[in-house]
Amino acid sequence: METRRLLLFIVFSFSLIILWGEWNRQGQPASPQIQENKGVSQTPEVTSLKSVPAQPKESKIEAPTGANLVVETDNYVVNINTAGGNINGITLLKHRETDDKTKPIKLFQQDENHTYLAQSGLLGRGLPTHNATFETTLSGTARLESGKNDISIILTAADKDKVQVSKTYTFHRDSYLVDVVYQIENKSKEAIQPTAYFQLVRDDEPPEGGSKFIPTYTGPAIYTDEEKFKKIEFSDIAKEKQKLPTAANNGWVGMLQHYFVSAWLPEGNGQREFYTKSLGEGLFSAGVVMPEAEIAPGQTAEIKSRLYVGPAKTKLNDIVPGLGLSVDYGIFTIFASPLFWLMDFLNTWIGNWGVSIVLLTVLIKLAFFPLSAASYRSMAKMRLVAPKLEKIKQQCGDDRERLNRAMMDLYKSEKINPLGGCLPVLIQIPVFIGLYWAILESVELRHAEFVGWIVDLSATDPYFVLPIIMGVSMLIQSKLNPTPTDPLQAKIMQIMPVAFSVIFFFFPAGLVLYSIVNNILSISQQWYITHNAEAAQKGASKA
């Protein structure tokens, strides 16, 4: 049936439509626009929950302006403010800005353009929240010295009469993990029971330099062993439609954006409750609340958590379960994850991600060679009977019923299954879409060079050479396919190479490279099978 090729086109197009719909749903939440002043002065009002002992609601107060401390390590430049002792700035020294590769990327910052920061505090009588005033002996900049593996910054809460609280940040060499420890000394005559909370605050704007054509997810995520990985849309938070995991004794809360993740990783298996909140002016918070054990008079206790701020990688599962899911492959994780592992393995030997993509595509094509061959043999048979189909169409005219009967008789006599090539293609679609996601979401390909003018496989081809080659390869491939007898279908097949070339103008170079290699291999295989089929027919005719 001539409509078989059109059916395959519809299946592939429908897959793309589903993906684009999911991208737009995740990447463009309909939430309030950010106003010109984004100073975060609001403390989340954590509702008392049955699974967590009651916590007092803090009033929304203006955050005082404190001294700014700077910590420099081999990975970070970190800004900590004594007003709340929060991290309101992190620059990743080993990763560059998308548009200006001479500048390191600022992931955390708090100014009129962007707000993204990490806050933590304690709830309870006399305990410091993230708006409290802290003191420190440090002034100016502290640097991780050569030969040392870590550096610690100690902040002390100003009120020391009844409860003395210190907050310590420890930064490690060659690590994106930060240790955060609260030390609480109860100097009063009564027992206290603190509740700790750790939260991330971010505006709802996607990161700069991202593609509007293929947006990726930006927003909170929560993981527990019971309910696994769960993304919470900014739009759902604004409409109070978010569905959070129930009380758990494990898990973490994070904030995702393309290629990067920040996450609070509470230590231990203590009881905890997750929350999200709209703070207004386009700002949102996501955090975790943890009630702690009672501290008797004269006793001291510690509350520990870790903060990860850095590139999203599947290997993050080694730090804590589920953190590797911050590499957002979506529903195709089962395919994308092993494909990226294989691509990463190839790169360890080759040292060039572009060449690794080429080799991986070749290996996948070889794995699916028998299935592809079945599809192309079906196409070759359809191509050979195309003149007979055209003759039948002329004989039947507008009589569709008679035309269909004649076509089915022809297929039966020629032993052709008009849908014989569909199943092999359908089986391959999830794998190739998984590879697509593996390339799209891998931070390793960010600013990775290939050859010549391709200096960033995660960015579009600056001269559109690869998309044009992609269009030419599609045009060549269309010539190998049987020409549809329906004029409308024939026009669609002619427009496809041009349309997809334009679409691929907006795709990262790594994805276009994968598509080109796949097309070239498909053309070679299809030409070989078609050529043999035509030669066999000529031999049969002579005989």
C-alpha positions in Angstrom: 0.0 0.0 0.0 1.4 3.4 -1.0 0.2 4.9 2.3 2.7 2.8 4.3 5.4 5.5 3.9 3.0 8.2 4.9 2.0 6.1 7.9 5.6 5.9 9.0 6.0 9.6 8.6 2.9 10.2 10.7 4.2 7.8 13.5 7.5 9.7 13.6 5.9 13.1 13.5 3.5 12.0 16.2 6.4 11.0 18.4 8.0 14.4 17.8 4.7 16.1 18.7 4.5 14.2 21.9 8.0 15.2 22.8 7.6 18.8 21.9 4.3 18.9 23.9 6.1 17.5 26.9 9.0 19.9 26.6 6.7 22.9 26.4 4.6 21.7 29.3 7.7 21.3 31.5 9.8 24.2 30.2 7.2 27.0 30.0 5.1 27.0 33.1 2.4 29.7 33.2 3.4 31.5 36.4 3.7 35.2 37.4 6.5 37.3 35.8 9.5 38.3 37.9 9.3 41.9 39.2 12.2 44.2 39.2 13.1 43.7 42.9 13.5 40.0 43.9 14.9 40.3 47.4 13.8 37.2 49.3 12.4 38.4 52.6 9.8 35.8 53.1 10.1 32.7 55.3 8.0 29.8 54.2 5.0 29.2 56.5 5.4 25.5 57.0 2.0 24.1 57.8 1.8 21.8 60.8 1.5 18.3 59.5 0.3 15.2 61.3 3.6 13.4 60.5 5.8 16.1 61.8 5.5 17.7 65.3 3.9 21.2 65.1 6.2 24.0 64.1 5.5 27.6 64.8 4.8 29.8 61.7 7.3 32.5 61.3 6.2 36.0 60.3 7.3 37.3 56.9 10.0 39.8 57.7 12.5 41.7 55.7 15.9 40.0 55.5 18.5 42.3 57.1 21.5 43.3 55.0 24.6 41.6 56.4 28.3 41.3 55.5 29.1 39.3 52.4 31.7 36.6 52.8 33.5 35.0 49.8 34.9 31.5 49.7 37.1 30.3 46.8 37.9 26.6 46.1 39.0 24.8 42.9 35.4 24.4 41.9 33.5 27.3 43.4 33.4 31.0 44.2 30.7 31.1 47.0 29.0 34.1 48.5 27.6 33.8 52.0 25.7 36.6 53.8 25.7 36.9 57.5 22.0 37.9 57.3 20.6 34.4 57.7 23.9 32.7 56.9 22.6 31.7 53.5 24.4 31.0 50.2 23.3 33.7 47.8 25.9 33.2 45.1 27.8 30.3 43.6 30.0 30.5 40.5 31.1 27.2 38.9 34.7 27.8 37.9 34.9 24.7 35.6 31.8 25.5 33.6 31.3 28.4 31.2 28.4 30.7 30.4 26.3 29.5 27.4 26.8 32.7 25.4 30.2 33.8 26.6 32.6 30.9 27.1 35.2 33.2 28.6 33.1 33.6 31.8 32.4 31.0 34.4 28.7 30.3 34.9 26.9 31.9 37.9 24.4 29.3 39.1 23.3 30.9 42.4 22.8 34.7 42.5 20.5 37.3 44.0 20.0 40.5 42.1 17.5 42.4 40.0 17.9 39.9 37.1 17.9 36.6 38.7 17.2 34.9 42.1 18.5 31.5 43.0 19.9 30.7 46.4 20.1 28.1 49.3 18.6 28.9 52.7 18.4 26.9 55.9 17.3 27.6 59.5 15.8 26.4 62.7 12.3 26.7 64.0 11.7 26.9 67.7 11.9 29.3 70.6 15.1 31.3 70.5 16.4 29.5 67.4 17.7 31.3 64.3 15.8 31.1 61.1 17.3 32.0 57.7 16.5 35.6 58.5 18.5 35.7 61.7 21.7 37.6 62.2 25.0 35.7 62.3 28.5 36.7 63.3 31.9 35.4 62.1 35.5 36.1 62.6 36.1 35.9 58.8 36.2 39.0 56.7 36.7 39.4 53.0 37.7 36.3 51.1 38.8 32.9 52.3 40.6 30.6 49.9 41.2 26.8 49.9 45.0 26.7 50.5 47.3 24.5 48.4 47.9 21.2 50.1 44.6 21.3 52.1 41.5 19.3 51.1 38.8 21.4 52.8 38.0 24.8 54.2 35.3 25.6 56.9 33.4 28.8 57.6 31.8 29.1 61.0 28.9 31.4 61.6 27.5 32.0 65.1 24.0 33.2 65.9 24.0 36.6 67.5 21.6 35.7 70.4 23.7 33.4 72.8 21.9 33.9 76.1 19.8 30.8 76.2 20.7 28.8 73.2 24.0 29.1 71.3 23.8 28.1 67.7 26.6 27.9 65.2 26.3 27.1 61.5 29.3 25.6 59.7 29.9 25.3 56.0 32.7 23.0 54.9 33.9 23.0 51.2 36.0 20.2 49.8 38.6 20.1 47.1 37.5 18.7 43.8 33.9 18.3 45.1 30.5 19.9 44.5 29.3 18.8 47.9 29.1 21.2 50.8 28.7 20.0 54.4 26.3 22.1 56.5 26.2 21.5 60.2 24.1 23.2 62.9 25.6 22.9 66.4 23.0 23.7 69.1 24.0 24.2 72.8 21.0 24.5 75.2 22.1 27.0 77.9 18.5 27.4 79.2 16.9 25.5 82.1 14.3 23.9 79.9 14.5 21.3 77.2 14.1 22.5 73.6 13.1 20.6 70.5 14.3 22.3 67.3 13.0 21.7 63.8 15.4 22.2 61.0 14.5 23.2 57.5 16.5 23.4 54.3 15.2 25.1 51.2 16.1 26.3 47.7 14.6 29.5 46.4 14.4 30.3 42.6 12.6 32.4 40.2 10.6 30.7 37.4 12.7 32.0 34.5 14.5 29.3 32.4 18.3 29.6 32.3 19.8 32.0 29.9 21.0 30.7 26.6 18.5 27.8 26.5 16.7 26.9 23.3 13.1 28.3 23.0 12.4 25.6 20.3 13.3 22.6 22.5 12.8 23.8 26.1 13.8 21.6 29.0 12.5 21.3 32.5 13.3 24.0 35.1 11.9 23.6 38.6 11.8 21.7 41.8 12.2 17.9 42.2 11.8 15.6 45.2 13.0 12.1 45.7 12.0 9.5 48.3 12.6 5.7 48.3 8.8 5.2 48.5 7.6 7.5 45.8 10.8 7.9 43.8 11.6 10.9 41.6 9.0 13.5 41.3 9.1 16.9 39.5 6.9 19.7 40.7 5.9 22.3 38.1 6.2 26.0 39.1 2.7 26.5 37.6 1.3 23.7 39.9 2.9 25.4 42.9 1.4 28.8 41.9 -2.1 27.2 41.6 -1.6 25.1 44.8 -2.1 21.9 42.8 1.2 20.3 43.7 1.2 16.7 44.9 4.0 16.2 47.3 5.3 12.9 48.7 3.9 11.8 52.0 6.0 11.9 55.2 9.2 9.9 54.8 12.4 9.1 56.6 14.6 9.5 53.6 14.9 11.5 50.4 16.1 14.9 49.2 14.8 18.0 47.6 16.4 19.8 44.6 16.0 22.4 41.9 16.7 21.4 38.3 17.6 23.3 35.2 19.2 22.1 32.0 22.6 20.6 32.7 22.7 21.6 36.4 21.1 20.7 39.7 21.2 21.9 43.3 19.9 19.7 46.1 19.7 19.5 49.9 20.7 16.0 51.0 19.7 15.6 54.7 21.9 13.0 56.5 20.4 10.1 58.4 17.0 8.5 58.1 15.1 10.8 60.4 11.5 11.8 59.9 11.0 14.6 57.4 8.4 16.4 55.4 8.7 18.1 52.0 7.1 21.3 51.0 6.9 23.8 48.1 5.6 27.4 48.2 4.9 30.3 46.0 6.6 33.4 47.5 5.1 35.9 45.0 6.8 38.0 42.4 7.7 34.9 40.4 9.7 33.3 43.3 9.2 29.8 44.5 10.7 27.7 47.3 11.1 23.9 47.7 12.4 22.5 50.9 12.4 19.8 53.6 11.4 20.1 57.3 13.0 17.7 59.9 12.0 17.6 63.6 15.0 16.8 65.8 15.3 15.1 69.1 14.8 17.0 72.3 17.9 18.7 73.7 18.0 18.7 77.5 19.4 21.7 79.4 23.2 21.9 79.3 23.3 19.4 76.3 24.6 20.0 72.8 23.3 18.4 69.6 24.2 18.6 65.8 22.0 18.7 62.7 23.7 17.8 59.5 22.9 18.0 55.8 24.8 18.2 52.6 24.2 20.6 49.7 25.1 19.6 46.1 25.4 22.4 43.6 26.9 21.5 40.2 26.5 19.6 37.0 23.7 17.0 36.7 25.2 13.6 36.0 24.0 10.0 36.2 26.9 9.2 38.4 25.4 11.3 41.2 23.5 8.2 42.3 26.8 7.3 44.0 26.3 10.2 46.3 22.7 9.5 47.3 20.0 7.3 45.6 18.0 9.1 42.9 20.2 12.1 42.5 21.4 10.8 39.1 17.8 11.2 37.9 18.4 14.9 37.8 19.7 14.1 34.3 16.1 14.3 33.0 15.7 11.6 30.4 11.9 11.4 31.1 10.0 8.2 30.2 12.9 7.1 28.0 15.4 6.7 30.9 15.4 2.9 30.4 16.9 3.4 26.9 18.8 6.7 27.4 20.7 5.7 30.5 22.5 2.6 29.0 23.1 4.4 25.7 24.8 7.3 27.5 26.9 4.8 29.5 28.1 3.2 26.2 28.8 6.7 24.7 30.7 7.7 27.8 32.7 4.4 27.6 33.6 5.1 24.0 34.7 8.6 24.9 37.1 7.4 27.6 39.0 5.7 24.8 38.5 8.2 22.0 38.5 11.5 23.8 36.1 13.2 21.4 32.4 13.3 22.1 31.5 13.9 18.5 33.4 10.8 17.3 31.8 8.9 20.2 28.3 9.9 18.9 29.3 8.6 15.4 30.5 5.3 16.7 27.5 4.8 19.0 25.1 5.5 16.1 27.0 2.9 14.0 26.8 0.3 16.8 23.0 0.9 17.2 22.5 0.7 13.5 24.4 -2.6 13.4 22.2 -4.0 16.3 19.1 -3.1 14.4 20.4 -4.2 11.0 18.1 -7.2 10.6 15.0 -5.2 11.5 16.0 -2.3 9.2 16.7 -4.8 6.4 13.1 -6.2 6.7 11.7 -2.7 6.4 13.9 -1.8 3.4 13.1 -5.1 1.6 9.4 -4.2 2.0 10.1 -0.8 0.5 12.1 -2.3 -2.3 9.2 -4.6 -3.3 6.8 -1.6 -3.1 9.2 0.3 -5.4 9.2 -2.5 -7.9 5.5 -2.8 -8.2 5.0 1.0 -8.3 4.4 1.0 -12.1 1.8 -1.7 -11.8 0.1 0.3 -9.0 0.0 3.4 -11.2 -1.5 1.4 -14.0 -4.2 0.0 -11.7 -5.0 3.5 -10.5 -5.5 4.7 -14.1 -7.8 1.7 -14.8 -9.9 2.2 -11.7 -10.2 5.9 -11.9 -12.3 7.3 -9.0 -13.7 4.0 -8.0 -11.9 3.7 -4.6 -13.5 0.3 -3.7 -12.4 -1.3 -7.0 -8.9 0.3 -6.6 -8.4 -1.1 -3.1 -9.5 -4.6 -4.2 -7.1 -4.5 -7.2 -4.3 -3.3 -5.0 -4.8 -6.1 -2.5 -4.9 -8.6 -5.3 -1.6 -7.3 -6.5 0.0 -7.5 -3.1 -1.3 -11.0 -2.7 0.1 -12.1 -6.1 3.4 -10.4 -5.5 3.6 -11.7 -1.9 4.0 -8.3 -0.4 2.9 -7.3 3.0 2.2 -3.5 2.7 2.7 -3.1 6.5 5.7 -5.4 6.7 8.1 -2.5 7.3 6.1 -0.8 10.1 6.9 -3.1 13.0 10.7 -3.0 12.7 10.5 0.8 12.6 8.2 1.0 15.6 10.5 -1.2 17.6 13.5 1.1 16.9 11.7 4.4 17.7 12.0 4.2 21.5 15.7 3.4 21.3 16.5 6.2 18.9 14.5 8.7 21.0 16.4 7.4 24.0 19.6 8.2 22.3 18.2 11.6 21.3 17.5 12.4 25.0 20.9 11.0 26.1 22.6 13.5 23.8 20.3 16.4 24.6 20.6 16.1 28.4 24.3 15.2 28.8 26.3 18.1 30.4 29.4 16.3 29.2 28.6 17.5 25.7 28.2 21.1 26.8 31.1 23.1 25.2 32.5 19.8 23.8 34.4 20.3 20.6 34.1 18.0 17.6 35.9 19.2 14.4 36.5 22.6 12.8 33.7 25.0 13.4 31.8 22.7 15.7 33.2 23.8 19.1 30.0 23.1 21.2 28.0 19.9 20.5 25.2 21.2 22.8 24.7 24.4 20.7 23.4 24.9 17.2 25.7 24.7 14.2 26.7 28.4 13.8 26.9 28.1 10.0 24.0 25.6 9.6 26.3 23.2 7.7 25.1 20.1 9.5 21.3 20.9 9.1 21.8 21.4 5.4 23.7 18.0 5.1 20.8 16.5 7.1 18.3 17.9 4.6 20.3 16.6 1.6 20.5 13.1 3.2 16.8 13.1 3.7 16.3 14.1 0.1 18.5 11.3 -1.1 16.7 8.8 1.1 13.3 9.9 -0.2 14.5 9.1 -3.8 15.1 5.5 -2.7 11.5 5.1 -1.4 8.6 4.2 -3.6 6.8 7.2 -5.0 3.2 7.5 -3.6 0.5 7.4 -6.2 -1.4 10.0 -4.3 -0.2 13.5 -5.4 -0.8 14.9 -1.9 1.4 12.2 -0.4 4.1 12.8 -3.0 4.2 16.5 -2.2 4.5 15.8 1.5 7.5 13.5 0.8 9.1 16.3 -1.2 8.5 18.9 1.5 9.8 16.8 4.3 13.6 17.2 3.7 13.2 21.0 3.6 10.9 21.1 6.6 13.2 19.0 8.7 16.3 20.9 7.6 14.6 24.1 9.0 13.7 22.3 12.2 17.2 21.0 12.7 18.6 24.6 12.4 17.5 24.9 16.1 18.8 21.6 17.3 22.1 21.1 19.1 24.9 20.0 16.8 25.3 16.7 18.6 21.7 15.7 17.8 22.1 16.8 14.2 25.3 14.8 13.9 23.6 11.7 15.2 20.7 12.2 12.7 23.2 12.6 9.8 25.1 9.5 10.6 21.9 7.5 11.1 20.6 8.7 7.7 23.8 8.0 5.9 23.9 4.4 7.2 20.2 4.0 6.4 20.8 5.2 2.8 23.7 2.8 2.4 21.7 -0.1 3.7 18.5 0.8 1.7 20.4 1.4 -1.5 22.2 -2.0 -1.2 18.9 -3.9 -0.6 17.0 -2.0 -3.3 19.8 -2.5 -5.8 19.8 -6.3 -5.1 16.0 -6.5 -5.4 16.1 -4.7 -8.8 19.0 -6.9 -10.0 17.0 -10.0 -9.0 13.9 -8.8 -10.8 15.9 -8.2 -14.0 17.5 -11.6 -13.7 14.0 -13.1 -13.3 12.7 -11.2 -16.3 15.5 -12.5 -18.6 15.0 -16.0 -17.4 
